[in-house]
Amino acid sequence: MKNITMTLAAIALATASFSTLAATEVQSAPEGQQAIGVVSASSGNNLSSLQNKLNAKANEAGASSYRIIGASGENHLYGTAELYK
């Protein structure tokens, strides 16, 4: 549980550097947008890499924003994001 909490905190802190990507990461469900699905991704042990992969999948799905709803792992990270449009 401690790993998940630390992972989510690190992802939240890293969000500022990704503002140039098409889909915007949000911290809560955006008002006026509908959930259109969920995507998942995995990466090595780098949180930025996991976040980039989730963002790429959100862009491929045509989402205007996404919210990371779970991330875990030690040597290999796994994450899930909810998509909004």
HELIX and SHEET records of a PDB file:
HELIX    1   1 LYS A    2  ALA A   14  1                                  13    
HELIX    2   2 THR A   15  PHE A   18  5                                   4    
HELIX    3   3 LEU A   47  GLU A   60  1                                  14    
SHEET    1   A 4 THR A  24  GLU A  25  0                                        
SHEET    2   A 4 SER A  65  SER A  72  1                                        
SHEET    3   A 4 LEU A  77  TYR A  84 -1                                        
SHEET    4   A 4 ALA A  35  SER A  43 -1                                        
END                                                                             
